[in-house]
Amino acid sequence: MSRTFVNLAVLSIALAISAGALALPANGEAQDDQSTRIARLEGAVLAPCCYTEPVSMHQSEIAIKMRLEIAKWVGEGRSDREILGTYVALYGAKVLVDPRTRPEWWTPWIPWLTVIFAMGFGLWLLRHWQAKTVPADTLSNGPELAALPDFEEDD
């Protein structure tokens, strides 16, 4: 074999290895992709004990068990549809978070704005009532008092 042929073979093997390394994601990237997928699945399933919070936030024993199962199944390579289908088969369709029920960005502001408007209205109302109060001494000297019938006091 000639020296050129050996150099070309080594170069082609090196290129093939580097191209293969570039085609495969790095281990850290695969872990990030899996953790993102796990977080998405945990947010898509409600805790079956009360059906009010997603598994990602709930602290019940069943929610912790479900988080561990989801991580295990993602590591085994199960699809999202397969994992969600398993929970639907176990607990029914109400275990899935309905994306239409997720609050919009403005939803948390409604209670605070209501409180602010109510306080503003209350302050306005107090000032309005205070502005309409008439001092007592103007009533005793005014013509309205003369128009009232006289009342006799019993002694």
Buried (B, 14 or more C-beta within 10 A) or exposed (E): EEEEEEEEEEEEEEEEEEEEEEEEEEEEEEEEEBEEBBEEBBBBBBBBEEEEBBBBEBEBEBBEEBBEBBBEBBEEEBEBEEBBEBBBEEBEEEBBBEEEEEEEEEEEEEEEEEEEEEEEEEEEEEEEEEEEEEEEEEEEEEEEEEEEEEEEEEE
